[in-house]
Amino acid sequence: MVDVLGQYYRYQEEIDNAVLEVVRSGKYINGPYVQRFEKAMQDYLGVRHAIACASGTDALQLTLMAIDVKPGDEIITTPFTFAATTETIALLGATPIYVDIDPNTFNIDVEQIEEKITSRTRAILPVHLFGQPVNMTRINEIARKHRLIVIEDAAQAVGAKWEGKMACSIGDMAAISFYPSKNLGAFGDGGMVTTNDDKLAHVIRTIANHGSERAYYHDRLGVNSRLDAIQAAILNVKLPYLDEWNATRVAAAATYSEIFAAHSEHISIPKVDPHAEPIWHQYSIILKKGREPVIAYLKAAGIPHNIYYPVPLHLQKAYAQGKKGDFPHTEFAAEHILSLPIHSEITSTEAEFIAGHVLEALGL
Ligand SMILES: Cc1ncc(COP(=O)(O)O)c(C=O)c1O
């Protein structure tokens, strides 16, 4: 699905040198490499603060801890996302309140959010799924009206834009993941919180450092969540190439969509909101008449594919709080979706080859 090694070999010398430099510096925790990367991300995203941490999951947890989310609080989110989004809400004892998706974009249906708001709602946590930004204009409008915090789960969307603004810079806070397969991937775990709010930034930094502003004085409950200097050095090498890599993904997505568009009776292609500039973390189609024959055909041909996500979060055992039928668009997507390879190394010939096999599998 992702050619992480192919990408490494393209930049091997630069990356190897950066890693060696950290090893030889003896500065393994925080320090200049992490600071440099935080500053580079601030500039790239156009945000006042970028706080590196150990993973995207931690980044989400830090945002929720920063606004003191407690048991009984409700956080509005989508059931069609990776478990980390809900996991962090549940870990703090709060309740995820789900809203069905818009079947065109797979993102939370913003027009159904307001009816889920109660006196216990603290925040709206939209996910820019597969790299396509959510309608942040509408979400911010709803949040302002009801005095709620907006946390963008931008784990899959670094470099994507909504109405010309970078995802990660539009809500009150955002969470980023540098998991190796992400558009900007480290060689291990890594994450980041971004915000334009000075006070929140200070609180997040403190929480990520054991709740401590001064060594061995702990004024609030915290965690240990740091980005390794080696990962920061690798990400410093990679960040300047991100736009180029995202453009390769955009081109591959266009090739897929162009080929599939003529077969709408069998295949729904992901729709792009005219205000959004997605960076295609995943390219996912809906196989209206069932995906099993296509999966079997791609498997036989050795073509990678995956299902993001087979079980919606309201039906997962760990968070079971719903029943089948609660979120019809989410459940339909979970049963019919199929993601095809898309990454920084893919060529249009490869995308055409893969799309051709999908059509062959359908007898088209
Ligand atoms: C939407 C979403 N949120 C959060 C995360 C968590 O990120 P990490 O794996 O870095 O903890 C991921 C990672 O896959 C994700 O896709």
The ligand as an SDF file (V2000), in Angstrom:
LIG
                    3D

 16 16  0  0  0  0  0  0  0  0999 V2000
   -7.3230    9.2250   12.0240 C   0  0  0  0  0  0  0  0  0  0  0  0
   -6.2060    8.8140   12.9310 C   0  0  0  0  0  0  0  0  0  0  0  0
   -6.1340    9.3330   14.1700 N   0  0  0  0  0  0  0  0  0  0  0  0
   -5.1400    9.0050   15.0120 C   0  0  0  0  0  0  0  0  0  0  0  0
   -4.1440    8.1300   14.6510 C   0  0  0  0  0  0  0  0  0  0  0  0
   -3.1040    7.7430   15.6400 C   0  0  0  0  0  0  0  0  0  0  0  0
   -1.8160    8.0180   15.2440 O   0  0  0  0  0  0  0  0  0  0  0  0
   -0.5730    7.1580   15.7770 P   0  0  0  0  0  0  0  0  0  0  0  0
   -0.5940    5.8440   15.0820 O   0  0  0  0  0  0  0  0  0  0  0  0
    0.6170    7.9920   15.4210 O   0  0  0  0  0  0  0  0  0  0  0  0
   -0.7290    7.0210   17.2490 O   0  0  0  0  0  0  0  0  0  0  0  0
   -4.1620    7.5750   13.3690 C   0  0  0  0  0  0  0  0  0  0  0  0
   -3.1110    6.6320   12.9550 C   0  0  0  0  0  0  0  0  0  0  0  0
   -3.2810    5.7400   12.2020 O   0  0  0  0  0  0  0  0  0  0  0  0
   -5.2230    7.9250   12.4870 C   0  0  0  0  0  0  0  0  0  0  0  0
   -5.2840    7.4100   11.2540 O   0  0  0  0  0  0  0  0  0  0  0  0
  1  2  1  0
  2  3  1  0
  2 15  2  0
  3  4  2  0
  4  5  1  0
  5  6  1  0
  5 12  2  0
  6  7  1  0
  7  8  1  0
  8  9  2  0
  8 10  1  0
  8 11  1  0
 12 13  1  0
 12 15  1  0
 13 14  2  0
 15 16  1  0
M  END
$$$$
